[in-house]
Amino acid sequence: MSETEIDKYLFNEMSEAEGEDFEDKFADDDAFFYEIAERENALVDGYLRGRLQSDNLARFERSLADLPARRDKIANAKIIHEFIADGRTGNKTITIAERTSLFSRIFSFGPKLQFASVTAILILALASTFLWTENRRLGSLDQELTASRGREADLVSKIGDESQTSSELTADLDAERRRREELEAEIARLRRTNDHPVNAAPQTTIAALVLPWVGNRGGSAAPVRPLKLDTGVTRVSIVASLPSDIATGDVASALLNGEAVAENVKTVNRGGEKSISFTVPAAKLKPERNELIIRDGNNAVVVTYIIAVTKTQ
Amino acid sequence: MSTLTSSSFQILLTRLASDPAEAATKYEALRMKITHLHRWRGCAESRADELADITLDRVAVKLAAGEKVENLNAFASAVARFVWLEHSRKDKTIDVGDDLPDVAVDPDLDFLDDPDQRMKCLRRCVSATLTDEDRSVVLGYYDTDADEKTKNSRRRLAESLGVTANALKVRACRLRIRLEKCINDCVGRVTDPGLSNTKQQGVA
């Protein structure tokens, strides 16, 4: 028998003849009867869970008017669903009532179990307190550790800065030391120098000879004061005055003992007197008598000087 | 009409099965079917058992009177229809419920009785009439949270019990019928208040 036929019977939609035939069949067939009964369960459950299709829903609700027992069945199904839902939840969680019942059962097992339970609870409480305290202490130590790490980082940074400063100071110190050593050496050298007589004359290396114009043009050589050359004098600076009426040119040349010692030296006019300056090696001056001839720019002899030289040892 | 006697009842049992135990089982099965027939015909829950007993008594009397019956179950079904017809004609307002609307739309189920009392009855009946395994079968089979899940969970339940799906369906249905009968016996007869003399069971 199809589900459609079963629904037709359960919704009270069969004719009398159809219904009688249907009932005779399920009365004689246990399997068929349970098929029908289970179909009714499914319709009722579907109705309560809102899963009936609109057509079946209307037929189902219409059948309730004729079948009062079905209304009891709906009421039963409703609490069975609640019971199943409670059972499903009960498998996962413990209700407050069940907890209360658990405590009641614990305390109904006599003084030994009560004592053991109280002891266990106290131990649990102490353990919890200890763990809580340790946890707080751990938190405090953790904070201290963090602060300490911060300070360590600062100090490392400062040490880095100080190291750099120290390196710079070391370099400065080394430079100062070198400078001090130089100064000490200089001072030592100066002290060594100061060990000589303070008033000793400095070592003279050049001598000066001024030759004034005193004679006439074309006359003999002008008398010159003798030149004293000390030991160590290597050069002699000569300033030779010239006659103011030199005919041509502003340059002159000089011959010492026949050797040219100055050529085309520019003449200097100072206060109406002309002169030329030049330097000759001291070695070119002979002891006692030397002849110095000055020629003008036209190579004409302007004046001749006789220089007496005395060399000391 | 003849009344039921012990001999006529014995004749009925013998006709159902020669073994007394098997006969008793078949008698209870036939009674359950007759009860449902009356409900599906429109009998109130509170009267279904009574009419089933009347039906079977008449069947026994008929058998004792020498009525030739080829198919006892079909014969009982026919008698049940007569009993229902008689009953509905005699007290139509009670069983059909003239005070009920022609079309019941979205019925308020809470008016039927006290849901808390019915739940207490259910819990008591689960403890009293179901074994742990029966309870697991009912909880597992009718936990119809979702259609697809239902199919799978029922298949797994049948596998765990080592039975076929059809055998599981029959067993679950039989347990539900037993459970609902226990609940109906437990709660007050609210759908048929005219039957104040109907047996009621209180709930602790």
Interface residues (C-beta under 8 A of the other chain):
Chain A: Y9 L10 N12 E20 E23 D24 F26 A27 D28 D30 A31 F33 Y34 I36 A37 E38 N41 D45 R49 R51 E61 R62 L64 A65 D66 L67 P68 A69 R70 R71 D72 K73 I74 A75 N76 K78 I79 I80 H81 E82 F83 I84 G87 R88
Chain B: A29 L30 K33 I34 H36 L37 R39 W40 G42 C43 A44 E45 A48 N71 N73 A74 A76 S77 A78 A80 R81 D95 V96 G97 L100 P101 D102 V103 A104 V105 D106 P107 L109 L112 D113 P115 R118 M119 L122 R123 V126 V138 L139 Y142 D143 T144 D147 N166 K169 V170 A172 C173 R174 R176 I177 L179 E180 I183 N184 T191 D192
